[in-house]
């Protein structure tokens, strides 16, 4: 995104909602230029506009950000999660932390219990991909030479997992709970691998 358009988004976010006049004043550019950028941002689905009626004169357009626009701003959820985990680990034993992660994973898997995963292992793994996708994982399943199946994951916990690798057991526990089989992790991004890869025996 060009710098000026990003500046428009930032100005709208700072103001909560903005008009052409307020943006022109904040950014030091002409109203015509502001309108040009607003049109482009609205076409990308990043802005919503409402008409605000005035006692005198024509209604004015008021712009605010859509949810899609938030991807252009830094999100620090991982920082909060890291701090919470630091506090937990300062007060709990390693065994208690591991048990807590297992309970979290079991609760996540239980949410999808109504899906009643059935069918072949390959079919169940494909359904599991949908479950993991809903939890923020980008996953794919493929068959390998020895007949086993591999689930390859792009993990949403990466930033938190770097200082707190205990979180890595969550996806494995979800897979074991959903499939009813043992799952072996054969690669992990925290070890320098490109993806987290899990192997599931076909028998």
N, CA and C atoms as an extended XYZ file, in Angstrom:
609
Properties=species:S:1:pos:R:3:atomname:S:1:resname:S:1:resid:I:1 pbc="F F F"
N         0.847       -1.191        0.000 N   UNK     1
C         0.000        0.000        0.000 CA  UNK     1
C         0.883        1.242        0.000 C   UNK     1
N         0.487        2.226       -0.818 N   UNK     2
C         1.276        3.458       -0.895 CA  UNK     2
C         1.212        4.222        0.429 C   UNK     2
N         2.272        4.993        0.676 N   UNK     3
C         2.397        5.696        1.958 CA  UNK     3
C         1.223        6.626        2.228 C   UNK     3
N         0.752        7.330        1.207 N   UNK     4
C        -0.322        8.296        1.443 CA  UNK     4
C        -1.612        7.593        1.836 C   UNK     4
N        -1.911        6.490        1.172 N   UNK     5
C        -3.131        5.759        1.521 CA  UNK     5
C        -3.047        5.196        2.937 C   UNK     5
N        -1.867        4.704        3.304 N   UNK     6
C        -1.694        4.224        4.672 CA  UNK     6
C        -1.855        5.367        5.659 C   UNK     6
N        -1.357        6.545        5.308 N   UNK     7
C        -1.511        7.716        6.176 CA  UNK     7
C        -2.976        8.086        6.334 C   UNK     7
N        -3.764        7.921        5.264 N   UNK     8
C        -5.208        8.189        5.354 CA  UNK     8
C        -5.851        7.223        6.340 C   UNK     8
N        -5.511        5.945        6.217 N   UNK     9
C        -6.057        4.956        7.154 CA  UNK     9
C        -5.669        5.290        8.593 C   UNK     9
N        -4.411        5.653        8.795 N   UNK    10
C        -3.939        5.979       10.146 CA  UNK    10
C        -4.669        7.192       10.706 C   UNK    10
N        -4.913        8.194        9.843 N   UNK    11
C        -5.614        9.395       10.297 CA  UNK    11
C        -7.055        9.079       10.668 C   UNK    11
N        -7.713        8.246        9.886 N   UNK    12
C        -9.091        7.865       10.200 CA  UNK    12
C        -9.134        7.082       11.501 C   UNK    12
N        -8.168        6.192       11.682 N   UNK    13
C        -8.122        5.407       12.920 CA  UNK    13
C        -7.908        6.309       14.127 C   UNK    13
N        -7.045        7.307       13.965 N   UNK    14
C        -6.769        8.230       15.070 CA  UNK    14
C        -7.996        9.060       15.417 C   UNK    14
N        -8.778        9.429       14.389 N   UNK    15
C        -9.959       10.273       14.607 CA  UNK    15
C       -11.201        9.459       14.953 C   UNK    15
N       -11.148        8.168       14.728 N   UNK    16
C       -12.328        7.336       14.956 CA  UNK    16
C       -13.208        7.304       13.722 C   UNK    16
N       -13.598        8.453       13.279 N   UNK    17
C       -14.274        8.631       12.001 CA  UNK    17
C       -13.887       10.012       11.493 C   UNK    17
N       -13.884       10.164       10.180 N   UNK    18
C       -13.308       11.391        9.625 CA  UNK    18
C       -14.077       11.835        8.392 C   UNK    18
N       -13.925       13.108        8.078 N   UNK    19
C       -14.492       13.679        6.860 CA  UNK    19
C       -13.349       14.065        5.928 C   UNK    19
N       -13.698       14.411        4.709 N   UNK    20
C       -12.685       14.865        3.762 CA  UNK    20
C       -11.940       16.066        4.328 C   UNK    20
N       -12.695       17.003        4.914 N   UNK    21
C       -12.072       18.220        5.447 CA  UNK    21
C       -11.123       17.915        6.592 C   UNK    21
N       -11.540       17.023        7.514 N   UNK    22
C       -10.677       16.729        8.665 CA  UNK    22
C        -9.424       15.973        8.229 C   UNK    22
N        -9.546       15.129        7.201 N   UNK    23
C        -8.383       14.403        6.701 CA  UNK    23
C        -7.431       15.330        5.961 C   UNK    23
N        -7.978       16.244        5.172 N   UNK    24
C        -7.134       17.199        4.457 CA  UNK    24
C        -6.329       18.037        5.441 C   UNK    24
N        -6.984       18.449        6.535 N   UNK    25
C        -6.293       19.252        7.548 CA  UNK    25
C        -5.233       18.436        8.279 C   UNK    25
N        -5.549       17.183        8.585 N   UNK    26
C        -4.616       16.352        9.340 CA  UNK    26
C        -3.394       15.966        8.509 C   UNK    26
N        -3.605       15.741        7.212 N   UNK    27
C        -2.518       15.245        6.363 CA  UNK    27
C        -1.815       16.338        5.569 C   UNK    27
N        -2.422       17.527        5.532 N   UNK    28
C        -1.811       18.617        4.791 CA  UNK    28
C        -1.848       18.425        3.293 C   UNK    28
N        -2.906       17.778        2.791 N   UNK    29
C        -3.073       17.590        1.350 CA  UNK    29
C        -4.431       18.149        0.939 C   UNK    29
N        -4.644       18.300       -0.346 N   UNK    30
C        -5.872       18.924       -0.828 CA  UNK    30
C        -7.068       17.985       -0.675 C   UNK    30
N        -8.275       18.536       -0.519 N   UNK    31
C        -9.480       17.707       -0.453 CA  UNK    31
C        -9.640       16.812       -1.679 C   UNK    31
N        -9.248       17.317       -2.854 N   UNK    32
C        -9.354       16.506       -4.071 CA  UNK    32
C        -8.481       15.261       -3.959 C   UNK    32
N        -7.270       15.429       -3.456 N   UNK    33
C        -6.367       14.288       -3.273 CA  UNK    33
C        -6.932       13.320       -2.232 C   UNK    33
N        -7.503       13.855       -1.159 N   UNK    34
C        -8.103       13.007       -0.120 CA  UNK    34
C        -9.223       12.160       -0.721 C   UNK    34
N       -10.086       12.790       -1.509 N   UNK    35
C       -11.204       12.061       -2.121 CA  UNK    35
C       -10.700       10.932       -3.025 C   UNK    35
N        -9.633       11.212       -3.747 N   UNK    36
C        -9.054       10.204       -4.634 CA  UNK    36
C        -8.619        8.969       -3.832 C   UNK    36
N        -7.937        9.194       -2.732 N   UNK    37
C        -7.467        8.083       -1.911 CA  UNK    37
C        -8.631        7.371       -1.216 C   UNK    37
N        -9.617        8.121       -0.774 N   UNK    38
C       -10.783        7.514       -0.132 CA  UNK    38
C       -11.530        6.598       -1.095 C   UNK    38
N       -11.653        7.028       -2.337 N   UNK    39
C       -12.328        6.214       -3.346 CA  UNK    39
C       -11.614        4.884       -3.536 C   UNK    39
N       -10.292        4.950       -3.620 N   UNK    40
C        -9.510        3.724       -3.790 CA  UNK    40
C        -9.609        2.805       -2.577 C   UNK    40
N        -9.525        3.364       -1.383 N   UNK    41
C        -9.596        2.571       -0.152 CA  UNK    41
C       -10.978        1.948        0.026 C   UNK    41
N       -12.005        2.696       -0.355 N   UNK    42
C       -13.358        2.169       -0.254 CA  UNK    42
C       -13.552        1.016       -1.239 C   UNK    42
N       -12.980        1.128       -2.432 N   UNK    43
C       -13.087        0.067       -3.434 CA  UNK    43
C       -12.389       -1.211       -2.954 C   UNK    43
N       -11.371       -1.067       -2.110 N   UNK    44
C       -10.651       -2.227       -1.565 CA  UNK    44
C       -11.350       -2.814       -0.346 C   UNK    44
N       -12.472       -2.228        0.049 N   UNK    45
C       -13.212       -2.742        1.191 CA  UNK    45
C       -12.643       -2.359        2.535 C   UNK    45
N       -11.827       -1.295        2.550 N   UNK    46
C       -11.155       -0.893        3.795 CA  UNK    46
C       -11.891        0.226        4.526 C   UNK    46
N       -12.863        0.837        3.863 N   UNK    47
C       -13.604        1.938        4.477 CA  UNK    47
C       -15.103        1.721        4.334 C   UNK    47
N       -15.825        2.243        5.295 N   UNK    48
C       -17.283        2.349        5.172 CA  UNK    48
C       -17.651        3.810        5.323 C   UNK    48
N       -18.704        4.213        4.653 N   UNK    49
C       -19.070        5.625        4.646 CA  UNK    49
C       -20.541        5.767        5.014 C   UNK    49
N       -20.842        6.778        5.804 N   UNK    50
C       -22.219        7.092        6.170 CA  UNK    50
C       -22.466        8.574        5.874 C   UNK    50
N       -23.721        8.892        5.689 N   UNK    51
C       -24.116       10.282        5.473 CA  UNK    51
C       -24.575       10.890        6.787 C   UNK    51
N       -23.984       12.018        7.123 N   UNK    52
C       -24.352       12.714        8.357 CA  UNK    52
C       -25.075       14.004        7.987 C   UNK    52
N       -26.350       14.055        8.325 N   UNK    53
C       -27.162       15.218        7.967 CA  UNK    53
C       -26.844       16.398        8.888 C   UNK    53
N       -26.879       17.582        8.327 N   UNK    54
C       -26.589       18.797        9.076 CA  UNK    54
C       -27.815       19.716        9.051 C   UNK    54
N       -27.852       20.605       10.003 N   UNK    55
C       -28.991       21.537       10.070 CA  UNK    55
C       -29.043       22.421        8.832 C   UNK    55
N       -27.872       22.797        8.361 N   UNK    56
C       -27.799       23.654        7.169 CA  UNK    56
C       -26.834       23.016        6.170 C   UNK    56
N       -27.196       23.036        4.918 N   UNK    57
C       -26.316       22.523        3.875 CA  UNK    57
C       -26.527       21.042        3.602 C   UNK    57
N       -25.729       20.543        2.687 N   UNK    58
C       -25.871       19.162        2.271 CA  UNK    58
C       -25.291       18.212        3.321 C   UNK    58
N       -25.769       16.969        3.350 N   UNK    59
C       -25.164       15.975        4.258 CA  UNK    59
C       -23.694       15.775        3.923 C   UNK    59
N       -22.899       15.439        4.918 N   UNK    60
C       -21.477       15.202        4.665 CA  UNK    60
C       -21.162       13.715        4.811 C   UNK    60
N       -20.187       13.270        4.058 N   UNK    61
C       -19.753       11.885        4.127 CA  UNK    61
C       -18.783       11.704        5.295 C   UNK    61
N       -19.047       10.689        6.096 N   UNK    62
C       -18.187       10.390        7.234 CA  UNK    62
C       -17.596        8.992        7.036 C   UNK    62
N       -16.278        8.886        7.136 N   UNK    63
C       -15.572        7.643        6.833 CA  UNK    63
C       -15.042        6.998        8.110 C   UNK    63
N       -15.129        5.678        8.144 N   UNK    64
C       -14.546        4.905        9.242 CA  UNK    64
C       -13.960        3.618        8.668 C   UNK    64
N       -13.138        2.946        9.453 N   UNK    65
C       -12.450        1.745        8.975 CA  UNK    65
C       -13.340        0.514        9.066 C   UNK    65
N       -13.189       -0.391        8.124 N   UNK    66
C       -13.817       -1.699        8.224 CA  UNK    66
C       -12.885       -2.624        8.989 C   UNK    66
N       -13.375       -3.801        9.327 N   UNK    67
C       -12.543       -4.769       10.030 CA  UNK    67
C       -11.342       -5.180        9.177 C   UNK    67
N       -11.537       -5.224        7.849 N   UNK    68
C       -10.445       -5.621        6.957 CA  UNK    68
C        -9.258       -4.668        7.041 C   UNK    68
N        -9.498       -3.408        7.390 N   UNK    69
C        -8.421       -2.422        7.448 CA  UNK    69
C        -7.473       -2.671        8.620 C   UNK    69
N        -7.929       -3.415        9.622 N   UNK    70
C        -7.104       -3.617       10.813 CA  UNK    70
C        -5.825       -4.379       10.516 C   UNK    70
N        -5.782       -5.104        9.373 N   UNK    71
C        -4.566       -5.847        9.074 CA  UNK    71
C        -3.384       -4.936        8.776 C   UNK    71
N        -3.647       -3.658        8.568 N   UNK    72
C        -2.566       -2.711        8.282 CA  UNK    72
C        -1.994       -2.084        9.552 C   UNK    72
N        -2.499       -2.524       10.697 N   UNK    73
C        -2.015       -1.962       11.959 CA  UNK    73
C        -1.434       -3.073       12.824 C   UNK    73
N        -0.378       -2.775       13.561 N   UNK    74
C         0.251       -3.808       14.383 CA  UNK    74
C        -0.681       -4.292       15.480 C   UNK    74
N        -0.670       -5.617       15.688 N   UNK    75
C        -1.472       -6.237       16.740 CA  UNK    75
C        -0.511       -6.877       17.730 C   UNK    75
N        -0.687       -6.606       19.006 N   UNK    76
C         0.272       -7.072       20.011 CA  UNK    76
C        -0.329       -8.124       20.937 C   UNK    76
N        -1.272       -8.930       20.427 N   UNK    77
C        -1.854       -9.974       21.256 CA  UNK    77
C        -0.776      -10.934       21.752 C   UNK    77
N         0.209      -11.218       20.885 N   UNK    78
C         1.246      -12.168       21.287 CA  UNK    78
C         2.047      -11.646       22.472 C   UNK    78
N         2.198      -10.313       22.575 N   UNK    79
C         2.934       -9.747       23.706 CA  UNK    79
C         2.188       -9.994       25.006 C   UNK    79
N         0.870       -9.785       24.973 N   UNK    80
C         0.050      -10.057       26.158 CA  UNK    80
C         0.109      -11.535       26.515 C   UNK    80
N        -0.003      -12.413       25.491 N   UNK    81
C         0.042      -13.850       25.751 CA  UNK    81
C         1.383      -14.251       26.369 C   UNK    81
N         2.468      -13.687       25.862 N   UNK    82
C         3.790      -14.002       26.407 CA  UNK    82
C         3.886      -13.591       27.875 C   UNK    82
N         3.363      -12.422       28.198 N   UNK    83
C         3.430      -11.951       29.589 CA  UNK    83
C         2.598      -12.831       30.513 C   UNK    83
N         1.422      -13.244       30.032 N   UNK    84
C         0.583      -14.129       30.846 CA  UNK    84
C         1.282      -15.471       31.064 C   UNK    84
N         1.902      -16.000       30.016 N   UNK    85
C         2.607      -17.270       30.143 CA  UNK    85
C         3.823      -17.145       31.058 C   UNK    85
N         4.520      -16.009       30.984 N   UNK    86
C         5.641      -15.781       31.896 CA  UNK    86
C         5.179      -15.860       33.351 C   UNK    86
N         4.042      -15.225       33.627 N   UNK    87
C         3.515      -15.227       34.997 CA  UNK    87
C         3.085      -16.625       35.421 C   UNK    87
N         2.422      -17.364       34.528 N   UNK    88
C         1.993      -18.728       34.850 CA  UNK    88
C         3.195      -19.621       35.139 C   UNK    88
N         4.215      -19.524       34.281 N   UNK    89
C         5.373      -20.395       34.447 CA  UNK    89
C         6.194      -20.034       35.679 C   UNK    89
N         6.045      -18.805       36.144 N   UNK    90
C         6.738      -18.410       37.368 CA  UNK    90
C         6.062      -18.995       38.607 C   UNK    90
N         4.796      -19.390       38.446 N   UNK    91
C         4.013      -19.865       39.583 CA  UNK    91
C         3.685      -21.355       39.521 C   UNK    91
N         3.840      -21.979       38.357 N   UNK    92
C         3.481      -23.383       38.187 CA  UNK    92
C         4.713      -24.212       37.841 C   UNK    92
N         4.635      -25.506       38.134 N   UNK    93
C         5.705      -26.412       37.741 CA  UNK    93
C         5.574      -26.712       36.242 C   UNK    93
N         6.623      -27.277       35.667 N   UNK    94
C         6.599      -27.646       34.256 CA  UNK    94
C         5.476      -28.639       33.977 C   UNK    94
N         5.242      -29.561       34.929 N   UNK    95
C         4.176      -30.555       34.758 CA  UNK    95
C         2.805      -29.886       34.767 C   UNK    95
N         2.629      -28.892       35.612 N   UNK    96
C         1.347      -28.185       35.671 CA  UNK    96
C         1.105      -27.366       34.398 C   UNK    96
N         2.159      -26.767       33.862 N   UNK    97
C         2.039      -26.008       32.613 CA  UNK    97
C         1.654      -26.941       31.470 C   UNK    97
N         2.294      -28.129       31.413 N   UNK    98
C         1.982      -29.101       30.371 CA  UNK    98
C         0.541      -29.585       30.498 C   UNK    98
N         0.093      -29.817       31.720 N   UNK    99
C        -1.281      -30.270       31.941 CA  UNK    99
C        -2.279      -29.192       31.527 C   UNK    99
N        -1.927      -27.932       31.782 N   UNK   100
C        -2.797      -26.823       31.383 CA  UNK   100
C        -2.918      -26.752       29.868 C   UNK   100
N        -1.803      -26.925       29.164 N   UNK   101
C        -1.832      -26.906       27.700 CA  UNK   101
C        -2.673      -28.060       27.178 C   UNK   101
N        -2.578      -29.234       27.813 N   UNK   102
C        -3.379      -30.385       27.390 CA  UNK   102
C        -4.867      -30.115       27.585 C   UNK   102
N        -5.226      -29.484       28.698 N   UNK   103
C        -6.651      -29.169       28.942 CA  UNK   103
C        -7.173      -28.172       27.921 C   UNK   103
N        -6.341      -27.180       27.578 N   UNK   104
C        -6.747      -26.212       26.556 CA  UNK   104
C        -7.008      -26.915       25.230 C   UNK   104
N        -6.100      -27.804       24.848 N   UNK   105
C        -6.254      -28.524       23.583 CA  UNK   105
C        -7.485      -29.416       23.608 C   UNK   105
N        -7.724      -30.094       24.742 N   UNK   106
C        -8.898      -30.959       24.855 CA  UNK   106
C       -10.180      -30.149       24.735 C   UNK   106
N       -10.200      -28.962       25.325 N   UNK   107
C       -11.384      -28.102       25.240 CA  UNK   107
C       -11.626      -27.632       23.806 C   UNK   107
N       -10.530      -27.318       23.083 N   UNK   108
C       -10.669      -26.912       21.684 CA  UNK   108
C       -11.240      -28.060       20.856 C   UNK   108
N       -10.675      -29.258       21.039 N   UNK   109
C       -11.153      -30.415       20.291 CA  UNK   109
C       -12.610      -30.713       20.624 C   UNK   109
N       -12.999      -30.538       21.903 N   UNK   110
C       -14.374      -30.833       22.320 CA  UNK   110
C       -15.381      -29.906       21.652 C   UNK   110
N       -14.965      -28.681       21.327 N   UNK   111
C       -15.871      -27.754       20.657 CA  UNK   111
C       -16.361      -28.296       19.328 C   UNK   111
N       -15.542      -29.123       18.701 N   UNK   112
C       -15.876      -29.644       17.381 CA  UNK   112
C       -16.363      -31.084       17.449 C   UNK   112
N       -16.705      -31.540       18.646 N   UNK   113
C       -17.148      -32.916       18.810 CA  UNK   113
C       -18.396      -33.228       18.010 C   UNK   113
N       -19.241      -32.226       17.780 N   UNK   114
C       -20.484      -32.448       17.036 CA  UNK   114
C       -20.230      -32.858       15.597 C   UNK   114
N       -19.007      -32.631       15.092 N   UNK   115
C       -18.699      -33.014       13.720 CA  UNK   115
C       -18.599      -34.530       13.572 C   UNK   115
N       -18.341      -35.235       14.694 N   UNK   116
C       -18.265      -36.695       14.687 CA  UNK   116
C       -17.392      -37.194       13.533 C   UNK   116
N       -16.112      -36.918       13.638 N   UNK   117
C       -15.182      -37.326       12.591 CA  UNK   117
C       -15.269      -38.825       12.355 C   UNK   117
N       -15.533      -39.202       11.120 N   UNK   118
C       -15.663      -40.611       10.768 CA  UNK   118
C       -15.096      -40.816        9.372 C   UNK   118
N       -15.170      -42.067        8.887 N   UNK   119
C       -14.646      -42.354        7.565 CA  UNK   119
C       -13.206      -42.799        7.633 C   UNK   119
N       -12.546      -42.829        6.482 N   UNK   120
C       -11.150      -43.250        6.433 CA  UNK   120
C       -10.277      -42.240        7.155 C   UNK   120
N        -9.052      -42.656        7.468 N   UNK   121
C        -8.125      -41.751        8.143 CA  UNK   121
C        -7.895      -40.509        7.300 C   UNK   121
N        -7.778      -40.714        5.981 N   UNK   122
C        -7.547      -39.580        5.097 CA  UNK   122
C        -8.728      -38.602        5.142 C   UNK   122
N        -9.949      -39.132        5.176 N   UNK   123
C       -11.142      -38.273        5.243 CA  UNK   123
C       -11.201      -37.537        6.575 C   UNK   123
N       -10.849      -38.250        7.645 N   UNK   124
C       -10.867      -37.608        8.967 CA  UNK   124
C        -9.802      -36.517        9.070 C   UNK   124
N        -8.638      -36.783        8.478 N   UNK   125
C        -7.592      -35.768        8.494 CA  UNK   125
C        -8.014      -34.533        7.711 C   UNK   125
N        -8.724      -34.749        6.601 N   UNK   126
C        -9.172      -33.604        5.816 CA  UNK   126
C       -10.180      -32.769        6.600 C   UNK   126
N       -11.054      -33.439        7.361 N   UNK   127
C       -11.980      -32.708        8.228 CA  UNK   127
C       -11.217      -31.981        9.327 C   UNK   127
N       -10.149      -32.638        9.802 N   UNK   128
C        -9.323      -32.006       10.830 CA  UNK   128
C        -8.674      -30.733       10.306 C   UNK   128
N        -8.302      -30.723        9.016 N   UNK   129
C        -7.745      -29.521        8.406 CA  UNK   129
C        -8.727      -28.360        8.548 C   UNK   129
N       -10.017      -28.637        8.346 N   UNK   130
C       -11.035      -27.595        8.485 CA  UNK   130
C       -11.101      -27.089        9.926 C   UNK   130
N       -11.007      -28.011       10.879 N   UNK   131
C       -11.034      -27.628       12.295 CA  UNK   131
C        -9.822      -26.747       12.622 C   UNK   131
N        -8.648      -27.200       12.201 N   UNK   132
C        -7.438      -26.421       12.478 CA  UNK   132
C        -7.488      -25.067       11.789 C   UNK   132
N        -8.080      -25.025       10.584 N   UNK   133
C        -8.219      -23.753        9.883 CA  UNK   133
C        -9.060      -22.774       10.664 C   UNK   133
N       -10.119      -23.273       11.306 N   UNK   134
C       -10.970      -22.407       12.117 CA  UNK   134
C       -10.232      -21.870       13.333 C   UNK   134
N        -9.160      -22.577       13.743 N   UNK   135
C        -8.351      -22.140       14.886 CA  UNK   135
C        -7.155      -21.293       14.462 C   UNK   135
N        -7.051      -21.000       13.151 N   UNK   136
C        -5.980      -20.124       12.685 CA  UNK   136
C        -4.793      -20.823       12.059 C   UNK   136
N        -4.820      -22.167       12.002 N   UNK   137
C        -3.738      -22.909       11.358 CA  UNK   137
C        -3.992      -22.988        9.855 C   UNK   137
N        -2.937      -22.878        9.081 N   UNK   138
C        -3.016      -23.182        7.652 CA  UNK   138
C        -2.447      -24.579        7.489 C   UNK   138
N        -3.299      -25.525        7.111 N   UNK   139
C        -2.894      -26.922        7.132 CA  UNK   139
C        -3.165      -27.604        5.805 C   UNK   139
N        -2.386      -28.654        5.532 N   UNK   140
C        -2.582      -29.486        4.347 CA  UNK   140
C        -2.206      -30.910        4.715 C   UNK   140
N        -2.849      -31.871        4.053 N   UNK   141
C        -2.596      -33.283        4.324 CA  UNK   141
C        -2.114      -33.955        3.045 C   UNK   141
N        -1.110      -34.807        3.168 N   UNK   142
C        -0.645      -35.554        1.997 CA  UNK   142
C        -0.177      -36.922        2.434 C   UNK   142
N        -0.244      -37.880        1.500 N   UNK   143
C         0.226      -39.237        1.775 CA  UNK   143
C         1.697      -39.351        1.380 C   UNK   143
N         2.461      -40.053        2.213 N   UNK   144
C         3.886      -40.217        1.942 CA  UNK   144
C         4.172      -41.667        1.567 C   UNK   144
N         5.419      -41.958        1.233 N   UNK   145
C         5.770      -43.242        0.618 CA  UNK   145
C         5.425      -44.451        1.478 C   UNK   145
N         5.583      -44.353        2.785 N   UNK   146
C         5.345      -45.532        3.628 CA  UNK   146
C         3.873      -45.745        3.945 C   UNK   146
N         2.995      -44.977        3.304 N   UNK   147
C         1.564      -45.151        3.510 CA  UNK   147
C         0.990      -44.297        4.612 C   UNK   147
N         1.866      -43.651        5.384 N   UNK   148
C         1.379      -42.773        6.444 CA  UNK   148
C         0.871      -41.463        5.837 C   UNK   148
N         0.229      -40.690        6.675 N   UNK   149
C        -0.252      -39.386        6.241 CA  UNK   149
C         0.470      -38.307        7.021 C   UNK   149
N         0.764      -37.220        6.340 N   UNK   150
C         1.408      -36.089        6.993 CA  UNK   150
C         0.479      -34.891        6.989 C   UNK   150
N         0.418      -34.208        8.127 N   UNK   151
C        -0.289      -32.935        8.218 CA  UNK   151
C         0.761      -31.844        8.362 C   UNK   151
N         0.750      -30.920        7.425 N   UNK   152
C         1.717      -29.832        7.438 CA  UNK   152
C         1.016      -28.558        7.882 C   UNK   152
N         1.573      -27.904        8.884 N   UNK   153
C         0.909      -26.757        9.485 CA  UNK   153
C         1.770      -25.506        9.436 C   UNK   153
N         1.101      -24.378        9.162 N   UNK   154
C         1.695      -23.068        9.393 CA  UNK   154
C         1.057      -22.555       10.672 C   UNK   154
N         1.839      -22.418       11.708 N   UNK   155
C         1.298      -22.250       13.065 CA  UNK   155
C         1.006      -20.798       13.418 C   UNK   155
N        -0.203      -20.500       13.946 N   UNK   156
C        -0.512      -19.142       14.372 CA  UNK   156
C         0.106      -18.780       15.715 C   UNK   156
N         0.699      -19.776       16.395 N   UNK   157
C         1.292      -19.540       17.707 CA  UNK   157
C         2.788      -19.262       17.619 C   UNK   157
N         3.298      -19.019       16.407 N   UNK   158
C         4.750      -18.943       16.218 CA  UNK   158
C         5.403      -17.916       17.122 C   UNK   158
N         4.868      -16.689       17.163 N   UNK   159
C         5.517      -15.632       17.952 CA  UNK   159
C         5.508      -15.956       19.440 C   UNK   159
N         4.432      -16.582       19.907 N   UNK   160
C         4.359      -16.962       21.323 CA  UNK   160
C         5.187      -18.220       21.562 C   UNK   160
N         5.201      -19.115       20.573 N   UNK   161
C         5.895      -20.384       20.744 CA  UNK   161
C         7.397      -20.255       20.848 C   UNK   161
N         7.965      -19.192       20.275 N   UNK   162
C         9.415      -19.039       20.327 CA  UNK   162
C         9.929      -18.950       21.769 C   UNK   162
N         9.328      -18.094       22.612 N   UNK   163
C         9.788      -18.100       24.005 CA  UNK   163
C         9.084      -19.144       24.865 C   UNK   163
N         7.967      -19.701       24.372 N   UNK   164
C         7.174      -20.645       25.159 CA  UNK   164
C         6.811      -21.862       24.307 C   UNK   164
N         7.755      -22.773       24.062 N   UNK   165
C         7.496      -23.923       23.182 CA  UNK   165
C         6.435      -24.876       23.709 C   UNK   165
N         6.019      -24.718       24.961 N   UNK   166
C         4.965      -25.582       25.492 CA  UNK   166
C         3.689      -25.489       24.662 C   UNK   166
N         3.487      -24.338       24.031 N   UNK   167
C         2.290      -24.169       23.221 CA  UNK   167
C         2.241      -25.096       22.027 C   UNK   167
N         3.399      -25.633       21.634 N   UNK   168
C         3.444      -26.513       20.461 CA  UNK   168
C         2.678      -27.810       20.679 C   UNK   168
N         2.490      -28.199       21.934 N   UNK   169
C         1.790      -29.457       22.160 CA  UNK   169
C         0.289      -29.312       21.934 C   UNK   169
N        -0.210      -28.080       21.804 N   UNK   170
C        -1.649      -27.894       21.661 CA  UNK   170
C        -2.163      -28.508       20.365 C   UNK   170
N        -1.503      -28.199       19.220 N   UNK   171
C        -2.009      -28.740       17.961 CA  UNK   171
C        -1.893      -30.252       17.913 C   UNK   171
N        -0.817      -30.801       18.496 N   UNK   172
C        -0.664      -32.258       18.511 CA  UNK   172
C        -1.781      -32.898       19.332 C   UNK   172
N        -2.126      -32.302       20.462 N   UNK   173
C        -3.189      -32.853       21.297 CA  UNK   173
C        -4.538      -32.746       20.591 C   UNK   173
N        -4.766      -31.644       19.873 N   UNK   174
C        -6.000      -31.514       19.103 CA  UNK   174
C        -6.097      -32.646       18.086 C   UNK   174
N        -5.000      -32.914       17.383 N   UNK   175
C        -4.999      -33.959       16.363 CA  UNK   175
C        -5.227      -35.334       16.977 C   UNK   175
N        -4.566      -35.608       18.082 N   UNK   176
C        -4.732      -36.908       18.737 CA  UNK   176
C        -6.155      -37.083       19.238 C   UNK   176
N        -6.733      -36.017       19.797 N   UNK   177
C        -8.097      -36.102       20.317 CA  UNK   177
C        -9.101      -36.323       19.193 C   UNK   177
N        -8.894      -35.624       18.071 N   UNK   178
C        -9.851      -35.710       16.967 CA  UNK   178
C        -9.721      -37.021       16.199 C   UNK   178
N        -8.497      -37.554       16.079 N   UNK   179
C        -8.274      -38.736       15.252 CA  UNK   179
C        -8.291      -40.029       16.052 C   UNK   179
N        -8.077      -39.921       17.370 N   UNK   180
C        -8.026      -41.130       18.182 CA  UNK   180
C        -6.795      -41.972       17.900 C   UNK   180
N        -5.721      -41.340       17.420 N   UNK   181
C        -4.481      -42.042       17.103 CA  UNK   181
C        -3.284      -41.236       17.583 C   UNK   181
N        -2.176      -41.945       17.738 N   UNK   182
C        -0.962      -41.236       18.114 CA  UNK   182
C        -0.463      -40.421       16.921 C   UNK   182
N         0.092      -39.267       17.217 N   UNK   183
C         0.584      -38.353       16.187 CA  UNK   183
C         2.022      -38.002       16.535 C   UNK   183
N         2.921      -38.156       15.579 N   UNK   184
C         4.326      -37.851       15.806 CA  UNK   184
C         4.710      -36.571       15.072 C   UNK   184
N         5.355      -35.646       15.775 N   UNK   185
C         5.849      -34.439       15.121 CA  UNK   185
C         7.232      -34.728       14.555 C   UNK   185
N         7.393      -34.526       13.250 N   UNK   186
C         8.667      -34.830       12.594 CA  UNK   186
C         9.433      -33.590       12.171 C   UNK   186
N         8.796      -32.438       12.243 N   UNK   187
C         9.478      -31.178       11.922 CA  UNK   187
C         8.775      -30.055       12.659 C   UNK   187
N         9.531      -29.004       12.966 N   UNK   188
C         8.955      -27.886       13.720 CA  UNK   188
C         9.653      -26.587       13.321 C   UNK   188
N         8.871      -25.537       13.119 N   UNK   189
C         9.459      -24.254       12.729 CA  UNK   189
C        10.371      -23.707       13.818 C   UNK   189
N        10.107      -24.069       15.062 N   UNK   190
C        10.962      -23.586       16.149 CA  UNK   190
C        12.352      -24.216       16.098 C   UNK   190
N        12.467      -25.329       15.370 N   UNK   191
C        13.772      -25.978       15.187 CA  UNK   191
C        14.437      -25.545       13.883 C   UNK   191
N        13.828      -24.571       13.201 N   UNK   192
C        14.395      -24.080       11.958 CA  UNK   192
C        13.779      -24.670       10.708 C   UNK   192
N        12.782      -25.551       10.859 N   UNK   193
C        12.119      -26.133        9.694 CA  UNK   193
C        11.130      -25.134        9.098 C   UNK   193
N        10.780      -25.360        7.838 N   UNK   194
C         9.875      -24.428        7.148 CA  UNK   194
C         8.458      -24.540        7.668 C   UNK   194
N         8.031      -25.756        8.020 N   UNK   195
C         6.681      -26.016        8.508 CA  UNK   195
C         6.744      -26.950        9.705 C   UNK   195
N         5.660      -26.983       10.462 N   UNK   196
C         5.476      -28.044       11.451 CA  UNK   196
C         4.825      -29.207       10.714 C   UNK   196
N         5.422      -30.395       10.814 N   UNK   197
C         4.910      -31.568       10.123 CA  UNK   197
C         4.625      -32.670       11.134 C   UNK   197
N         3.441      -33.259       11.031 N   UNK   198
C         3.025      -34.331       11.912 CA  UNK   198
C         2.734      -35.564       11.074 C   UNK   198
N         3.162      -36.713       11.549 N   UNK   199
C         2.968      -37.983       10.830 CA  UNK   199
C         1.953      -38.821       11.579 C   UNK   199
N         1.008      -39.403       10.820 N   UNK   200
C        -0.033      -40.254       11.405 CA  UNK   200
C        -0.010      -41.580       10.665 C   UNK   200
N         0.168      -42.694       11.413 N   UNK   201
C         0.212      -44.014       10.784 CA  UNK   201
C        -1.154      -44.360       10.211 C   UNK   201
N        -1.169      -45.094        9.087 N   UNK   202
C        -2.416      -45.439        8.425 CA  UNK   202
C        -3.058      -46.672        9.022 C   UNK   202
N        -2.372      -47.338        9.933 N   UNK   203
C        -2.927      -48.558       10.530 CA  UNK   203
C        -2.917      -48.431       12.030 C   UNK   203
